[in-house]
């Protein structure tokens, strides 16, 4: 988990187009339908803009009626 956070920090520091990078929980930690876990295989490094748009409203295999 520490390596994932380090990767997000390094990507942001590289000033890759001025973008910030976030560590995202693929399955949200807290939402109305699911609760993911804070484990390495539920984390991904994505651009901050994508993460902020996503909120807790999308995850892989999400039911279509959610």
RANORVEN-V188912 format. One record per residue. SS is DSSP state (alpha for helix, beta for strand, coil for the rest). PHI is phi as a letter, one per 40 degrees, with the letter a starting at -180 (999 if undefined). OMEGA is omega in degrees with one decimal (999 if undefined). Layout:
ss phi omega
SS PHI OMEGA
SS PHI OMEGA
This chain:
ss phi omega
coil 999 179.3
alpha c 179.5
alpha c 179.7
alpha c 178.0
alpha c 177.3
alpha c 178.1
alpha c 178.4
alpha c 179.0
alpha c -179.2
alpha c 178.3
alpha c 178.2
alpha c -179.2
alpha c 179.3
coil c 179.2
coil f -178.4
alpha c -179.3
alpha g -179.4
alpha g -177.3
coil c 171.2
coil c 179.4
beta b 179.2
beta b 167.3
beta c -176.0
beta b 170.5
beta c -177.2
coil d 171.0
coil c -174.4
coil d 177.1
coil c -176.5
coil a 173.7
coil a -178.1
coil c -174.2
coil b -175.5
coil a 171.4
coil b 178.8
coil c -179.5
coil b 175.7
coil c -179.7
coil b -173.1
alpha d -176.7
alpha c 172.9
alpha b -178.5
beta b 174.6
beta a 176.4
beta c -178.3
beta b 176.6
beta d -178.1
alpha d -178.6
alpha c 178.6
alpha c -178.9
alpha c -179.0
alpha c 176.9
alpha c -174.1
alpha c -175.0
coil f 176.3
coil b -169.8
coil b -179.4
coil a 171.5
coil a 179.6
coil d 179.3
coil g 178.6
coil c 178.1
coil c -176.1
coil c 179.5
coil c -178.3
coil c 999
